[in-house]
Amino acid sequence: MILLETQQLSKRFGGLLAVNSCNLEVRAGEVHALIGPNGAGKTTLLNLITGVLAPSKGQIRFDGQEITHLPAHARVHRGLARTFQITNLFKNYTVRVNLELAVQARRGSSFRFWQPVAKERALTEEAFQVAERVGLGRRFEVVAGQLSHGEQRALEVALALASKPKLLLLDEPMAGMGPEESARMVELIESLRQEFTILLVEHDMDAVFRLAQRISVLVYGQVIATGTPEEIRANPEVHRAYLGDEGGAA
Amino acid sequence: MRWPLLLLVLFLLAFPPIASATGLEFYQGLLTKIMILALAASSLNLILGYGGMVSFGHAAYFGLGAYAVAILMREGISSGWVIWGVAVGLSALLALLIGAICLRTRGVYFIMITLAFAQMIYYLVVSFKQYGGEDGLRARRPEFGLFELTDTALYYLSLAVLAGALYLLHRLVHSRFGRVLQAIRENESRALALGYPVFHFQLVAFVLSGALAGLAGALMAHYTQYASPNLLAWQQSGHLMMMVILGGVGQFWGGVLGAATLSIVEEVLQDLTIHWQLGVGLILLFIVLFAPKGLAGLLRRRP
């Protein structure tokens, strides 16, 4: 079953066609990696899928329904959650409040003006479970801005998890990490693949080939190839466009 | 915070009889004015401090509330409750219209466009010659049925309204809604990515804030028995903003502390010198440079 599908999706910024008639298919249950050189349009494509940007042309279908013109916040409630390439947290709030906000977004209306939110045990309990899941249980009361870089990246993933998405969009989760932190993140993502469909944008080829069942290669805003890691590794076009220098290392 | 607050309330409750016994009625008037301005400043603090929306047009709702009283009294509607309903309703409606447009912009554009709308309201009202134009309009005090609106009754009424509004605001900022509103201020793109319809939260806060400012404006008209175009002018918006900054942006008592301090300082300096605004400016400068969380932030830093 296809969970996410873009059809002829394009985004133009003035003279630049950042995403060009892009066709991408993510199947339910898979870890699908999206790779491509810098400036290929990966983050723009993610912003189109999540609704931060409106496409110039084309369609996006998710879970059997068209969502091309749905506002960003409504897509989250349909089951699309993302992490950001550049860490994007409530830096002045504790891990607890960060996660409670994420849980609250999914559980019941937030247009409640009277009851004190600090007394909602259910929010705290679920927030704590998510924190444990990404290894931040012992850092629950620490202010997010004071966490280490790796911990902040983990919290970034946790915020997306808390919305219990059908599709998890991870935008370079390993960005700026040392080898040890990267390894921990790979472990975390591995532990998530049983439960979630994941679209992973990542530059770290070791991680990509280890995690992904299928890979799509984006070059100049177009998907030039999709296939299993073996197929992608063997594809001469991909080598020419992208892997050329890094492929040997992978 | 409990004990000082209780003492303050007791003091305010006991003040009018003490004042009339000792001939200090002037200070009762000053306190009434401070409580009304505290309500207006606290309403601004909701969107400015908690919502991160730097509205430079708060005078529009404040002034509209005052004009609603003056115009309705002139047209022969004298029930205070009806007048309050109209004042609050109109201010809320105006905030809904202005907010729905302005909240599509951010940063300096938001500041400028809220200012522009408030100035439009100012010139619109001033152009109605039958409502006094630039001279303003007399606003007799309405009837509240249960009591006659004497100076002392107005004092207690303002105290009750301020206390009620502060209680409401306190519940609000600690509720689910309040937490999301502050989260949007902290990081809007993150709040959106969590699935919060940012615009709706901001607009609801904007309307609530406008409605409370309208009520404060109605009380101000009762106090001065006069609706002045000055209440609608941009200087009034700036004045309210100064109170919030002085008292503490996003600090719960910021509006109250700022309104009280600024009113008292103005009163004292005005007696001493005609260049009193220089003194006010220096105090504000000091606060901005050395106490970014305002007076409320300074008080909270106790050991």
Interface residues (C-beta under 8 A of the other chain):
Chain A: T50 V52 P71 A72 H73 A74 V76 H77 A81 R82 F84 N88 L89 F90 K91 N92 Y93 V97 E100 L101 A102 Q104 A105 R106 S109 S110 F111 R112 F113 W114 Q115 P116 V117 A118 E120 L159 S163
Chain B: R171 L172 H174 S175 R176 F177 G178 R179 V180 A183 E186 N187 S189 R190 A191 L192 A193 L194 G195 Y196 P197 V198 H200 F201 V204
